[in-house]
């Protein structure tokens, strides 16, 4: 009987922890989705609603010289650049997956993507969001992405 009760207790605790993680994963996914909702709408207010005040933004990509570089972005310039994209220019970042890891009030969301400009494939890469849960809300504290044209063909076909 003790073994049965212990097994039942273990099952209930595992189920509860799994449900809590699932709920947190959904909240993190919603934060990322909100960021991209603002991105696609050219709305800095929506994007800022899920960004920490001191968010760090970086990009890894190939320079004109062909060398791979890490570039620090100024969040204000990034937001202003997005907002100022002409309305006749269409762009879409398609997230292919969400891989989310959580430890307490820290989380990581890894989101491979394809990017289209004027409905033409432009590049692919991965976004890596670091998030912090403060006062019950997940905020993006760090965002780094990769950008490349090589190795994207197999993704475009899926």
C-alpha positions in Angstrom: 0.0 0.0 0.0 2.8 2.4 0.9 4.4 1.7 -2.5 1.2 2.5 -4.3 0.7 5.8 -2.4 4.3 6.8 -3.0 3.9 6.0 -6.7 0.6 8.0 -6.8 2.2 11.0 -5.0 5.2 10.9 -7.4 2.8 10.8 -10.4 0.8 13.7 -9.1 3.9 15.8 -8.4 5.4 15.1 -11.8 2.1 16.0 -13.5 1.8 19.2 -11.6 5.4 20.2 -12.4 4.9 19.3 -16.0 1.7 21.4 -16.2 3.4 24.4 -14.6 6.3 24.2 -17.1 3.9 23.9 -19.9 2.1 27.0 -18.7 5.4 28.9 -18.4 6.4 27.7 -21.9 3.2 29.1 -23.3 3.8 32.4 -21.5 7.3 32.6 -22.9 6.0 31.7 -26.4 3.4 34.5 -26.1 6.1 37.0 -25.2 8.1 36.0 -28.3 4.9 36.1 -30.4 4.0 39.5 -29.1 7.5 40.8 -30.1 6.9 39.5 -33.6 3.4 40.9 -33.7 4.8 44.3 -33.1 7.7 43.6 -35.5 5.3 42.7 -38.4 3.0 45.6 -37.6 6.0 48.1 -37.4 4.8 49.0 -33.9 7.5 49.8 -31.5 5.0 50.1 -28.6 4.0 46.5 -28.9 7.7 45.4 -29.2 8.7 47.5 -26.2 5.9 45.9 -24.1 7.9 42.7 -23.9 11.4 44.1 -23.9 13.4 44.9 -20.7 14.5 48.5 -20.5 18.1 47.6 -20.8 17.7 44.8 -23.4 20.9 43.8 -25.3 20.5 43.1 -29.0 23.2 41.4 -31.1 23.5 39.9 -34.6 26.0 37.3 -36.0 26.4 37.5 -39.8 28.8 37.7 -42.7 30.4 41.1 -43.3 31.1 42.3 -46.9 34.6 41.0 -46.5 33.2 37.5 -46.0 34.3 37.4 -42.4 31.7 36.3 -39.7 31.2 39.2 -37.3 29.3 39.8 -34.1 27.5 43.2 -34.2 26.1 45.0 -31.2 22.8 46.7 -32.1 21.3 49.8 -30.4 17.7 48.9 -29.5 16.4 52.4 -30.3 18.0 52.3 -33.8 16.5 48.8 -34.3 13.0 49.9 -33.3 13.2 53.1 -35.3 14.5 51.1 -38.3 11.5 48.7 -38.1 9.0 51.5 -37.7 10.4 53.4 -40.7 10.1 50.5 -43.1 7.9 51.8 -46.0 4.4 50.4 -46.0 4.9 49.2 -49.6 7.7 47.0 -48.4 6.5 43.7 -47.1 8.5 41.5 -44.8 7.8 38.4 -42.8 9.8 36.4 -40.4 8.5 32.8 -40.2 9.4 31.0 -37.0 9.9 27.3 -37.6 10.1 26.0 -34.1 10.2 27.0 -30.4 12.7 25.3 -28.1 12.2 26.6 -24.6 14.3 26.0 -21.5 13.3 27.3 -18.1 15.1 27.6 -14.8 13.1 29.5 -12.2 12.9 33.1 -13.4 15.2 32.7 -16.3 14.3 31.2 -19.7 15.8 30.7 -23.2 13.8 30.5 -26.4 15.6 29.2 -29.5 13.6 29.9 -32.6 14.9 29.0 -36.1 13.4 31.2 -38.8 13.1 32.1 -42.5 12.9 35.7 -43.5 11.1 37.0 -46.6 11.3 40.5 -48.1 8.6 41.4 -50.6 7.5 37.8 -50.6 11.0 36.7 -51.8 13.2 34.5 -49.6 16.0 36.7 -48.1 17.8 34.7 -45.4 17.5 32.2 -42.5 18.9 31.8 -39.1 18.1 31.4 -35.4 16.9 33.9 -32.8 18.0 33.2 -29.3 15.9 35.0 -26.7 17.0 35.2 -23.1 14.1 36.1 -20.8 13.6 37.1 -17.2 10.4 36.8 -15.2 9.8 39.9 -13.2 6.6 40.6 -11.3 4.9 37.7 -13.1 5.8 38.9 -16.6 8.4 37.4 -19.0 10.6 40.1 -20.5 13.2 39.8 -23.2 16.6 40.8 -21.7 18.9 39.6 -24.5 18.3 38.8 -28.1 20.9 37.5 -30.5 20.3 36.2 -34.0 22.2 34.6 -36.8 21.7 35.6 -40.4 22.8 33.5 -43.4 21.8 32.5 -46.9 23.7 29.2 -47.0 22.1 26.1 -45.6 18.6 27.4 -45.9 17.4 25.4 -48.9 16.3 22.4 -46.9 14.3 24.7 -44.6 12.6 26.5 -47.4 11.3 23.3 -48.8 9.6 22.2 -45.6 
